[in-house]
Amino acid sequence: MLPTVGLLQNMMQVINSYYGTMGHANSYHLRRSIYLNQFHRLQKYFVPGASFTKMILSPVALLKREGIIAI
């Protein structure tokens, strides 16, 4: 079952809230490690922003989810 766009947006808001809090500390390596080692399947839906300060919904994943493209 694929997540809905609404669910992905809610997940992104929660993730970005944590990443925003971690951004106030010297935590680049922690944020990078979380994305690379813990996101697993979520990496196809989220891409990191500059310096892993936030997550952005992957445009390719959204287009695929909506059936506009097939990859």
TAMO-V60999 format. One record per pair of residues at least 12 apart in sequence whose C-alpha atoms are under 10 Angstrom apart, sorted by sequence separation. I is the first residue (numbers start at 1). J is the second residue. D is the distance in Angstrom with one decimal. If there is no record, write none. Layout:
<<I:J:D> <I:J:D>>
//
This chain:
<<19:31:7.0> <35:47:8.9> <36:48:10.0> <43:55:9.9> <45:57:5.8> <46:58:5.1> <47:59:9.2> <18:31:9.6> <35:48:7.9> <44:57:9.0> <45:58:5.2> <46:59:8.9> <43:57:9.6> <44:58:7.1> <45:59:8.2> <46:60:9.9> <43:58:8.7> <44:59:9.9> <45:60:8.2> <46:61:8.3> <32:48:8.7> <44:60:8.6> <45:61:5.4> <46:62:9.9> <31:48:9.6> <35:52:8.3> <44:61:6.4> <45:62:7.5> <34:52:9.8> <43:61:9.7> <44:62:9.7> <32:51:8.1> <33:52:9.7> <31:51:8.8> <32:52:6.1> <35:55:9.3> <45:65:9.6> <31:52:6.1> <32:53:9.2> <29:51:9.5> <30:52:9.5> <31:53:7.7> <28:51:7.0> <29:52:9.0> <31:54:9.2> <28:52:6.9> <27:52:9.6> <28:53:8.0> <27:53:9.6> <23:51:9.8> <23:52:8.9> <23:53:6.4> <11:42:10.0> <22:53:8.5> <23:54:9.1> <20:52:9.9> <21:53:9.7> <12:45:9.5> <19:52:8.0> <20:53:6.7> <8:42:9.4> <12:46:7.8> <19:53:6.1> <20:54:7.1> <11:46:9.8> <18:53:9.8> <19:54:6.0> <16:52:9.9> <18:54:9.1> <19:55:8.3> <8:45:7.7> <9:46:10.0> <16:53:7.9> <17:54:8.5> <8:46:8.7> <16:54:5.3> <17:55:9.9> <15:54:7.8> <16:55:6.2> <5:45:9.8> <15:55:7.2> <16:56:8.9> <13:54:9.4> <14:55:10.0> <15:56:10.0> <3:45:9.5> <12:54:8.7> <13:55:8.6> <12:55:6.5> <13:56:9.6> <11:55:9.8> <12:56:7.2> <12:57:7.3> <11:57:9.9> <9:56:9.2> <9:57:7.6> <8:57:7.6> <5:57:9.3> <8:62:9.5> <5:61:9.8> <5:62:7.3> <4:62:9.4> <5:65:8.1> <4:65:8.1> <5:66:8.8> <3:65:8.6> <4:66:9.4> <2:65:7.7>>
//
